[in-house]
C-alpha cells in the first residue's frame, strides 16, 4: 500500500515538523511519498534549520518553476553548471601608400591583412537572471543520478487522454453488443406477449363486438319490442 501526500504551501501551513523528517527518511520503505511545495529557499531554510535544508535537498527530487528571488535563481544556476563556448575573434586591416618620382609618375601600393583566432570560454548554462526570466510553465528538475531536465508544465485539464488499450476497446465493444442483444430479447418478448394477449381476447368470449356481444344485443332488442 502506498500513501501519497501532496502538501501545498508547506512553509506556511506546516512549518517545522519533526514527523516530516521521519517520513522523508524512513517512510519511503513503508510506501510513503511526499510532495512539499515551498516558495523559495529562504522559506525552506526557515522550516529546516541547522543545515537540515541541505540534507533535505540532497535526498529528494527538486523541481523549480516560477523562480522570483535572487537566492533561488542563483542556486538553480549553480546547479545547472557551466557550458563551454568557442569564441572566435579576428579582424582585418589594410593600408595604402602612394609614391611619386621626379618625373611626376606616381605608384600606389595597397596591402591587406586578415587574421582569425578562437578560444574556449566557460559560461553558466543559465545565468540567474535567465532563470528568473523563464516562463512559469518551464520547470527545472534535479533528480538523483540524472542530468538536469527542462520540462514544460501542463494543467490537469490540458493533458491529452491516452487512447484506450486493445483489451479495453474489446471489453467496451463486447459490453455494447451484450446490451444490444438484451434489448432485442426484451423487445421480442414484449411483442410475443402482446400477440398472445390479443389472440386470447379476440375469440368467442373475447373483445367487444364479437358473437357474444351481438347475441346480447339481439336479446335486448327482442325484449324491448315485446
N, C-alpha and C positions, 0 to 999 in steps of 0.2 A: 504494500500500500504506500502511495506517495502523497505527500501533503505539500501543496504549493502556496506560499504566502506572497502576495503582492502588496507591498507597503508603500503607498504614495505619501510624499511629504514626511519621510521618516524622521527628518531632523526636528520638525516642529510637533509632530503628533506623538512620537515615541521618545525622542531624546536619547539619553544614555540608559541602556538597559543591559544588565549582565546576561539575562537569558538569550539575548540576541547573539552574543559572542559564543555561548554554548551551542546554540543552534547552528551557527556557521561552522564550528569546528567538529562537533561530534554528530550533528543532526544529519549530515549527508549520508552516513551509513544507515540511518533509520528512515531514509526516504524523504527527508525534509528539504525543500527547496525554498530559497528566499530571494525576493526581488526588492531591493532597497533603493529608493529614489531620494537623492539629495540635490539641493540647489547648486552647491559649489563645494570646493574642497575645504573652505573655511567652516562651513556648516558640518562637514564630515569630521574635521579635526575637533570641533567642539563636542560632538557626540562620542568620539573615540579619542580621548586624550592620552597623554603619556606615550605617544608613539604607536598606539593601537590602530590608528588610521592607516599607517604604513603596512602593518601586519594584515589588516583587512584588505588593502589594495593588492597585496602580494598573493592572496589566496582566492580571489574572485575574478570573474569576468567583468571588465569595466566597459561601460557604454557611455559615451559623451555626446550630447547633442544640445543645441541651443546654448552654447557656452557664451557667457556675457561678462565674465570677470577676468582680470589680467592673470591672477594666480592660476586659475584652472586652465586658461588658454596657454600659459607658459608650460604647465605640466604636460598638457597634451602634445605641445610642440616638441618638448624634450623627449617624450616617449616615442614619438614618431622617428626621431633621429635625423641624420643628415643624408643628403644625396650628393653625388659627385657630378659636377658640371664641367664641361670642357669650354673654356673661354678662349675665343680666338681674338688676337689683336694684330694689328699691322697698319700699314699706311703706304702712301705713295708720295714721291717728291719729284720735282722737275726743276730744271734750270735752263736758261737761255743766255748765251753770251754772243756779242757782236764785235767783230774786229774789222778795222779798215787799214789799208796800206797807204803809201804816199800817193799813189795814183787815184785814190778815192774809191777803190774797189773794196766792198765790204764782204765779209764772210760771217755767216751765222752758225753757231754751234748750239745744238739743243741736246739735253741729256735728261733721262727719266730714271727714277729708282723706285722700286716697289718691293716691299718686304711683308712677310706674314709669319706669325708665330702663335702658338697655343699653349695653354697651361690648364691644369686641373684645379678646381676650386670647390670647396665644400660649402653647402648651403642647406639650411633646415628644409626638410621635406614640406613642412607648412610652418610659416612663421606664426607667432602668437596672434598678430593682427589678422592673419589669414584664417586662423582657426576661429576667431570671433566673428569673422565675416561670412562663415559658412551658412548655408540655408538651415533653418530649424529642422528641416526634414533630413538633413545629412547627419549621419551618426558615424563616429569613430569608435571601433571596437578593439579592445585589447584582451585577447584570450590567452591563457597559459599555453605555451608551446606552439603558438601560431603567430605569423606576422600580423601587423595591424590590418584591419579591414575597414573599408569605407563603404557604407551601405546607405540606402535610402529608406526612410521610414514610411510606412503605409498606415493609414487609418483603417480601423477594423472593417468599415463598410466599403472600403476601396479594394479589398483583397478579392481577387478573382476566385470563384469557387472551382474546385478541381472537378473534372468530369468524373462521373461515376465509373466504378470498375466494371469489368465484364460480368462478374458474378452478380453485382448489384443490378445491372441492367437486366440480366436474365431473371433475377428474382422479381423485379418490378413487372416485367412483361408476363411472367407466369401468374403473378397475382392478378393482373389485369384480365388475363384470359380466364382465370377461375371465376372472377366476379361476373364476367360476361356470360359464362356458362350457367352460373347460378341464377342470374336474372332471366335467362332464356327458359330455364326449367320452371321457374316461378310463373312466367308468362304462360307457358304451355299448360301448367296445372290449373291456373285460373280459367283459361279458355275451355279446357275439358270440363271443369266444374260447372261453368255457365251453361254449356251444351247439355250436360246431364240434367241440370235443374229445369231447363226449358223443355227437354224431352219428357220429363216426369209430369209436368203440369200442362202439357198440351194434349193429353189423352181424353177418354170419355168423361172422366171426373176432373178435368184439368181447368184451363183458363176460362174466363167468362166468354160467352159466345159459342161454346161447344154444344154437343147434343143435349146434355143435361140442362143447360141454361134455357135452350129453346123449348124443351119439354115443359119446364116450369112456366115459361111464358104462355104456352098454348093452354095449359090448365087454368091459368089465371083468366085468360080470355073467355074460356068456356064458363067459368064460374060467374063472371060479371054479366054475361048475356042471358043467363037463365032466369 
